[in-house]
Amino acid sequence: MFAFWIAAAALSAAVGWLVLNGSRAATVRAGEDDPTLAVHRRQLDEIDDLAARGLLPEGEVRSARAEAGRRLLAAADTVVAPESAAGRRLALAAALAAPVLALGVYFVVGAPDQKDQPYSARLADWRSGDLENLDMPRLAAILRAITLERPNDAEAYYKLASVELGQGDAIAAGTALRRAVNIAPERADLWALLGESFVVQAEGRVDGDARAAFTEALKRDATNVSARYFLSRAEIQDGRVAEGLAGWRALLADLPSARPSEQAVRAALTAEIAAVEKAGALPTTTPAPQPQPGVPDDAAIRGMVDGLAARLETEPNDPEGWVRLVRAWTVLGETGKRDAARDRARGLFKDNPQVLQALDQATEAPR
């Protein structure tokens, strides 16, 4: 509440200054034709001219200008009409009356007794509620708080980056992912998502930073769908169309077709290959493959998730990978896919209580 009144007072003071300054400027303009003022202005111009030609010592320039300015102001005051001074007083009274009137109106129609809710209290309220129904900005705020509480938790930064990308803030996502790869440099999914954030920042171009990140991802996981897709796209982008198409076709051949999400990826990639074959280059309207419509603009995120899911179909003996997949579907809000992945993993690792516990924890929205 105090901050509000301080801001209101500062705003009122600024408005008052503007009013008075405008009034004085009008008064000065009224006396611009006075010959006395013209003489003093010429004196200032002569001082500047002498200083520019080196005929007036530098130490005397300031004092000479100050004296000439003082005389100019004194002469200007003598040409102010009485009604102008009265006008300034009226303007000052109006400027002072404005905040008083505003305060009175606030106490009549406002709610001065309403307690303010600090940001920390609002954040705690969001975290204690149904997180699945929160919008992206509130979920991002929760995840930022979690990263402050757990600064060495790469998974927390990963989830934060996923949400930041989901709401279109690629710069914030990139910042979170740089922290994540420093904590867990062995994770291919972090490197791939970092590359995708660079692509979004570059408005669809696969720049040098993105290529470096995708290359790091492939060093750790040669099957990473996102890295393979974007590095092949970079080849086409640079004019090596045949090489890029070959990479896409190889990726298409490696994608399983049993699950609906993979079928959507295959369809999108097939359409993109056909478009490039027809145009001989990347069409300006060619989108990155999107598994499903109706989800926030997270094609890059879903490419990573689908790549992980595809790898687990062929290499299911990876409990950590299943946990990451369940967490990814949780962040994306895909509860059906989350539960399907969790149930599949629980069947695979039913004799490992630690994995079962991790899977259950991965299905919980971040708090």
Beta strands, then each sheet from edge to edge (+ up, - down):
end
